[in-house]
Amino acid sequence: MISVMLISVFIIVMIAAGFWGMKKTKTLNDFFIGSRKIGPWISAFAYGVTYFSAVVFIGFAGKLGWVYGLNALWIAAGNAFIGAFLAWIVLGKRTRRMTQNLDVVTMPEFLQERYGGKYFKIIAATVIFLFLLPYAASIFKGLGYMFEVNFHISFDLALLIMVIITGIYLILGGYFAVTITDFIQGFIMIAGALTMVIILTGKAGGFISSINQISTNYFEHVSSHGSPNYLMLGALIFMTSFGVWGMPQMVQKFYSIKDEKVINIAAYVTLGIALIISMCAYFNGALLHVFFDAPLLTASGKPDFDAMIPELLLKHLPSGVMAVILLLILSASMSTLAALVLVSASSIAIDLYKGHVNPNISKSNSVFMMRFLSGLFILISYFIARYEVSIIITLMSLSWGVIAGGFLAPYMYGLFWKRATLAGAKAGMFTGMFLAIFLFYALGAAKAPLAASIAMIVPFAVVPLVSIFTKKPSEKIINKAFGKVE
């Protein structure tokens, strides 16, 4: 009953945010980046809650907490200091200034205008559409199963409820609605994450006792059978911390900030949010060694790490607290989902249609198209989540590596190196994407973080190498892009 009441209030607030955002949304820039009027706290919460989805609390925390114990907290530290704080400090000012200079609002637009490539935007937009949309569908799927278990309703109905909730507030209010809901969801995530740690450590005899038990039991459960793969741990830290620097849904947050004065404030606020959420998530994963003697198993006898955190919470948290945790997971997923759908829709509405098919589309029609495509993509995500297609599942697994590998180096060099050329950027993008896909199959899905990390690193050598031997970018492009940056 408590869960139903809290979820009902949550839904009402989300819909109200949608109507509030609709009143403020008049142009395409309003819908996609809030007309660059978002303040530091809202920006920080939008970045933080988009960063961490339910995957961190359930799948990542369960598997990595068991496999690495307290060492999993290094991932949390990397995410907070590199993926959150340094991202704002290093990228925030440059990104905002340069996207204003070039008059762009999306990653594909930035790449095309910065490098002067006529069809670069089409390539980048297609990649975003192909790999971020299945990623969004995977989040829908996880939410559907969560509601099925907790509310005892069918998976199909649970999935449909999620589609309707997300669709209403995103389609109505666009980025304004997304940021205000992110702000609300951020407080829910922080409260839920801290509550989990407090209750679980209390049941384990206190914080210090919990750490001692984790250390002792971890050796018996895992380390006594051989050392964990610390190369993979390093790859996970690198992939999840630096990878977000090239993810379009994360970079978008820098476009929307009100002015450069908010950057330092947003950086420290985001750091605090990321530390609390990620440290709590992975510490709860490590606590599995206190409450379990061995991993749960699937019907085929393989470890079922995804089931361990839900089982831990259902067994040891009161029903009222479980309602809060349910909201935490719902908030984490919906914030990430909204950002993914928004960026996927923009790849068609802004980058392809407005950019190439009909550049003179009116303001009202462009906003309508963005709303229509957001709704359409949410619907497509529903069908992808509902009907498991093998190629779609593969795209989900590849999404992070392909996007980060393809975009990170061209984006970074575009911001900081005037000599980077169109040929170099394209070579870097295709190299990163190829390596992400090739190494995923060559090394196996279990080593996907290592494959993604290599795919992210190699293009940083490819872009300058090709750029040195190809024609310099035009002075006109460089002066426009860097004119008010230095």
Stockholm file with secondary structure:
# STOCKHOLM 1.0

chainA/1-486         MISVMLISVFIIVMIAAGFWGMKKTKTLNDFFIGSRKIGPWISAFAYGVTYFSAVVFIGFAGKLGWVYGLNALWIAAGNAFIGAFLAWIVLGKRTRRMTQNLDVVTMPEFLQERYGGKYFKIIAATVIFLFLLPYAASIFKGLGYMFEVNFHISFDLALLIMVIITGIYLILGGYFAVTITDFIQGFIMIAGALTMVIILTGKAGGFISSINQISTNYFEHVSSHGSPNYLMLGALIFMTSFGVWGMPQMVQKFYSIKDEKVINIAAYVTLGIALIISMCAYFNGALLHVFFDAPLLTASGKPDFDAMIPELLLKHLPSGVMAVILLLILSASMSTLAALVLVSASSIAIDLYKGHVNPNISKSNSVFMMRFLSGLFILISYFIARYEVSIIITLMSLSWGVIAGGFLAPYMYGLFWKRATLAGAKAGMFTGMFLAIFLFYALGAAKAPLAASIAMIVPFAVVPLVSIFTKKPSEKIINKAFGKVE
#=GR chainA/1-486 SS CHHHHHHHHHHHHHHHHHHHHHHHCCSHHHHHHGGGCBCHHHHHHHHHHHHCCHHIIIIIHHHHHHHHGGGGHHHHHHIIIIIIIIHHHHHHHHHHHHHHHHTCCSHHHHHHHHHTCTTHHHHHHHHHHHHHHHHHHHHHHHHHHHHHHHHCCCHHHHHHHHHHHHHHHHHHHHHHHHHHHHHHHHHHHHHHHHHHHHHHHHHTTSHHHHHHHHHHHHHHHTGGGCCCCHHHHHHHHHHHHHGGGGCHHHHHHHHTBSCTTHHHHHHHHHHHHHHHHHHHHHHHHHTHHHHCSSCCBCTTSCBCGGGHHHHHHHHHSCHHHHHHHHHHHHHHHHHHHHHHHHHHHHIIIIIIIIIIICTTCCHHHHHHHHHHHHHHHHHHHHHHHHSCCHHHHHHHHHHHHHHHHHHHHHHHHHHHCTTCCHHHHHHHHHHHHHHHHHHHHHHCGGGHHHHHHHHHHTHHHHHHHHHHTSCCCCHHHHHHHHTTTC
#=GC SS_cons         CHHHHHHHHHHHHHHHHHHHHHHHCCSHHHHHHGGGCBCHHHHHHHHHHHHCCHHIIIIIHHHHHHHHGGGGHHHHHHIIIIIIIIHHHHHHHHHHHHHHHHTCCSHHHHHHHHHTCTTHHHHHHHHHHHHHHHHHHHHHHHHHHHHHHHHCCCHHHHHHHHHHHHHHHHHHHHHHHHHHHHHHHHHHHHHHHHHHHHHHHHHTTSHHHHHHHHHHHHHHHTGGGCCCCHHHHHHHHHHHHHGGGGCHHHHHHHHTBSCTTHHHHHHHHHHHHHHHHHHHHHHHHHTHHHHCSSCCBCTTSCBCGGGHHHHHHHHHSCHHHHHHHHHHHHHHHHHHHHHHHHHHHHIIIIIIIIIIICTTCCHHHHHHHHHHHHHHHHHHHHHHHHSCCHHHHHHHHHHHHHHHHHHHHHHHHHHHCTTCCHHHHHHHHHHHHHHHHHHHHHHCGGGHHHHHHHHHHTHHHHHHHHHHTSCCCCHHHHHHHHTTTC
//
